[in-house]
Amino acid sequence: MDCLPVAYNFDSYVRTILDLLKKWAWLFQYKNVDLLESGVLDSPEASYLSLISDLQLEDLNLVPQGFMKYVWPGDLKMFLRSCHELKLVIPKMETPSSKINVALFRGMKMKKRKEVIALSHVVSETCMKYGIRRVVDIGCGLGHVDRILHHTYGFKVLGIEMDVNKVKRAKEIDCFIDYIVARLSEETLSQLVSTINDWLGGEQMCLIALHSCGDLSIHVGALFKALSTAKCQIVIPCCYHRSNLLPLSKLLKESGLVNVNLLRIASDINAKRWEQMTSEEHMAHGRSVLSRNIMQLFPQTDKNSIKKNRRHLMRKSATNDWNSCLQNCLERSSGLNAEKLQTDWNSYEWRIRQVESFTCLQVCLQGVAEGLVIADILNHTFGQQNFHFKLLKLLDDVTSPRSTAIIGTRL
Ligand SMILES: C[S@@+](CC[C@H](N)C(=O)[O-])C[C@H]1O[C@@H](n2cnc3c(N)ncnc32)[C@H](O)[C@@H]1O
């Protein structure tokens, strides 16, 4: 795999990361809402957190990019160095100039616009090499990229989406694209292979998936292998923690180290985004994590009587100070004991910086965890000889943190 840091093949890469993860398992052993309940913040390993807590903002923000103090313990310095060195080496593509009619961006936020501009450009370049004129988009959502591919680049496009409402909406927005409602899975794979082949009428095509969350990128890989008419696939995975199939390789499965908490770290804030955080954002984040931890400390009898009236117990804006936090929790739930909450908060408030330092070390692991997941997916999908693949970053880590395209070609 060309994308691995120099001197690694898949096996040695995975083993090196597993050695690192074994030593630093306390960072992802527990859910982030269970830090207080588990006592992990008071474990001997967590003594490193005070070193991070002492840093000024500029230094704290650079730790995930390799900043360290000479006087720090060797173990910590080694961890930071390894996190830096074990990230995948992924080239970033040049940002294409967009000649797209702005009317086609209807309903898209700025981030999505940039993503579809970049993806449609890569699809067009890749397909041009093989004379491909058809694209099948799995998990197409509202068909944002499909409209650009059809109207700007002239592709015939089939969108496949499991959410019937999204398909209805996509059809209303644009009737020139073909859409079908279907859920891609192991069970539906062969049915979808014939549906797609019928639609292709003997032509070849490129399979794409933008932000294929959870298991979808793995299913798309299986579809790609099963469809001899698919010359290439361009998949941008995300939300690894929603997967039921990861990890895929025997080595990773047997290690028992790749749990949902690690997968969540892989899908979470990256070093570049962390670098840009303000003190206020750090405090708000620490407060938010800490207050959810405090809720976990309520005895089970209390927890059972707490009823959430909304999906999230707190508005993001409510984390700016503890009073709004508390007020918001009370408004959004019934059965909370305000007095107990206030007492708990007063006794734990000092831990905000500690929690944020813990998050900082998790951010250090983010690139490694994501590298491990992507390498695992690549090994699983393209392990055989008759495929070639490469990785390409469509956008920078700040504009779009999940923009790594897995580009596979059938030889
Ligand atoms: C994060 S959204 C991305 C939507 C679209 N590709 C975009 O970038 O705007 C993922 C989409 O994949 C769909 N999806 C997830 N799993 C799927 C599956 N197994 N089969 C078909 N669609 C799926 C979801 O319903 C959702 O619309």
The ligand as an ORCA input file, in Angstrom:
! r2SCAN-3c Opt
* xyz 0 1
  C     -24.043     11.062      4.960
  S     -25.328     10.813      3.845
  C     -24.570     11.338      2.328
  C     -25.564     11.673      1.250
  C     -24.973     12.110     -0.068
  N     -24.092     11.129     -0.620
  C     -24.270     13.439      0.090
  O     -23.040     13.459      0.238
  O     -24.957     14.465      0.085
  C     -25.340      9.061      3.655
  C     -26.545      8.582      2.876
  O     -26.397      7.204      2.637
  C     -27.653      6.581      2.823
  N     -27.355      5.174      3.154
  C     -26.738      4.727      4.257
  N     -26.594      3.390      4.223
  C     -27.141      2.992      3.048
  C     -27.292      1.724      2.433
  N     -26.838      0.625      3.023
  N     -27.893      1.663      1.222
  C     -28.343      2.795      0.626
  N     -28.231      4.027      1.166
  C     -27.634      4.129      2.357
  C     -28.298      7.376      3.936
  O     -29.697      7.242      3.937
  C     -27.844      8.780      3.616
  O     -28.736      9.435      2.769
*
